[in-house]
Amino acid sequence: MSFIIQYLLHPRSVGAVKPSSRHLAIKMVEDVDFHTAECIVEIGAGTGIFTEEVVKAKRKGTKFLIFEINDSFYKMLKKKYGRLPNVRVIHDTAGNMGEYMKKYGIHKADYIISGLPFASLPKESSNKILKTCRKCLAREGAFITFQYTKCKIPLFCRFFPAISIKKENRNIPPAYILNCKKVRKNPGCKI
């Protein structure tokens, strides 16, 4: 099924009428240290545009967990990436990430890359997912997400006290990439 049909069927969980661009995908992973990362998690993988960049760049030994709740997107991702070593495609919500990390013997994620549309997700879901991401992320790790507006930055600041922002104008619509960290030397969210 096409991306636009999935958007029409599930607008709150798909969040856009068009998949993210390759330009956005490259910018989403440019701060990932693929040489040292032991575990990378992707949530809301959609059609796999970010997934592809991670698979191309990660070391063979790096564990990569991919979460997608949409049936059609999950099946597509499973078919394309499900047989790769150290890659797990999971048909579940990111809120259950901790259970899967425990199942696969992973203590913490070095990077969590999110394609979730927090602007359209219910507040309770957003809070649960972000709380889970914070808990599952390594102390020096990064939660990397993108948004089309800056309206959800206060929400991210509740869970991640240090956020840096980049913009990708070649995406339709243009998108903000947020690199969120758990640890900051001075209290309060710094943008």
C-alpha positions in Angstrom: 0.0 0.0 0.0 1.3 3.5 -0.8 2.5 6.0 1.8 -0.4 8.4 1.1 -2.9 5.6 1.6 -1.3 4.7 4.9 -1.5 8.4 5.9 -5.2 8.6 5.0 -5.9 5.4 7.0 -3.7 6.3 10.0 -3.0 10.1 10.0 -2.0 10.2 13.7 0.6 7.5 13.5 1.9 8.2 10.0 2.0 12.0 10.4 2.8 13.1 6.8 1.5 12.7 3.3 4.9 12.1 1.9 7.9 10.1 3.1 11.0 11.9 4.4 13.6 12.8 1.9 17.1 11.3 1.5 18.5 14.7 2.5 16.7 14.5 5.8 17.8 10.9 6.3 21.4 11.8 5.8 21.1 14.8 8.2 19.3 12.6 10.8 22.3 10.2 11.1 25.2 12.6 10.6 25.9 12.9 14.3 25.8 9.1 14.9 29.2 7.7 15.7 28.9 4.4 13.8 32.4 3.4 14.7 31.7 3.1 18.4 27.9 2.5 18.6 27.0 -0.9 20.1 23.3 -0.5 19.8 21.1 1.8 17.6 17.3 1.8 17.9 14.9 3.3 15.3 11.3 4.0 16.3 8.6 4.9 13.8 10.7 3.6 10.9 7.9 4.0 8.3 9.2 3.2 4.8 12.8 2.8 6.0 14.5 5.9 4.6 16.4 6.4 7.9 16.8 2.6 8.3 18.7 2.4 5.0 21.2 5.0 6.1 21.8 3.2 9.4 22.2 -0.2 7.7 24.7 1.2 5.2 26.9 2.9 7.9 26.7 0.6 11.0 29.4 -1.9 11.9 28.4 -5.6 11.5 28.5 -6.1 15.3 26.3 -3.2 16.1 22.8 -4.3 17.2 20.0 -2.5 15.4 16.4 -2.6 16.6 13.7 -1.2 14.3 10.3 -0.5 15.7 7.2 0.0 13.4 3.6 -0.3 14.5 2.0 0.1 11.1 1.3 -3.4 9.6 2.1 -2.5 6.0 5.3 -0.7 6.8 6.4 -3.4 9.3 5.9 -6.1 6.6 8.0 -4.1 4.1 10.8 -3.5 6.6 10.8 -7.1 7.7 11.1 -8.3 4.2 13.9 -5.9 3.4 16.0 -6.0 6.6 14.7 -8.9 8.7 17.4 -11.3 7.6 20.4 -9.1 8.2 22.7 -10.0 11.1 22.1 -8.1 14.4 19.0 -6.4 12.9 15.6 -7.0 14.5 12.5 -5.6 13.0 9.8 -5.4 15.7 6.1 -5.0 15.2 5.3 -3.1 18.3 5.1 0.4 19.9 8.3 2.1 21.0 6.8 2.3 24.5 7.7 -1.4 24.9 11.4 -0.9 23.8 12.8 -1.8 27.2 11.3 -5.3 27.1 12.8 -6.0 23.7 16.2 -4.7 24.7 16.2 -7.0 27.7 15.1 -9.9 25.5 18.0 -9.3 23.1 20.6 -8.8 25.9 21.0 -5.0 25.3 21.6 -2.8 28.4 21.4 0.6 26.8 21.0 2.2 23.3 23.8 4.6 22.1 21.4 6.3 19.7 17.6 6.3 19.3 16.5 7.7 16.0 12.8 8.7 15.8 10.5 9.1 12.8 7.5 9.4 15.1 5.1 12.3 14.5 5.0 13.7 18.1 2.9 16.6 16.9 0.0 14.3 16.1 0.5 11.6 18.7 -1.8 11.6 21.8 -0.1 13.3 24.9 -0.1 10.0 26.9 1.6 8.1 24.1 4.2 10.8 23.6 5.0 10.9 27.3 5.3 7.1 27.5 7.5 6.9 24.5 9.8 9.7 25.6 10.1 8.4 29.1 11.0 4.9 27.7 13.6 6.5 25.3 15.2 8.4 28.2 15.3 5.2 30.3 16.8 3.0 27.5 19.3 5.6 26.3 22.9 5.4 27.5 24.1 8.3 29.7 26.1 9.9 26.9 23.7 8.7 24.1 21.5 10.8 21.8 17.8 10.7 21.0 17.5 12.1 17.4 14.2 13.1 16.0 12.7 15.5 13.5 9.7 17.7 13.5 8.1 20.1 11.1 7.6 22.8 13.7 9.3 23.8 16.9 6.0 23.5 19.0 7.0 20.2 20.7 10.4 21.4 21.9 9.1 22.1 25.4 7.9 18.4 25.5 11.4 17.1 24.5 13.0 19.5 27.1 11.0 17.7 29.9 13.0 14.5 29.1 16.2 15.7 27.5 17.9 18.8 29.1 20.2 19.6 26.1 18.9 19.9 22.6 20.7 21.1 19.5 18.7 21.9 16.3 19.5 21.8 12.6 17.1 22.5 9.7 16.8 20.6 6.4 15.1 22.8 3.9 15.3 20.2 1.1 12.7 18.1 2.7 9.0 18.6 1.9 8.0 20.3 4.2 11.3 21.6 5.6 12.1 19.8 8.9 13.9 20.5 12.1 16.3 17.8 13.4 16.6 17.7 17.1 19.7 16.0 18.7 18.6 15.5 22.4 20.9 14.5 25.2 20.1 13.3 28.7 23.1 14.9 30.4 23.9 18.6 30.6 26.4 20.3 32.9 24.0 23.2 33.8 20.4 22.5 34.8 17.5 23.4 32.4 16.9 22.8 28.8 19.4 24.5 26.5 18.5 25.0 22.9 
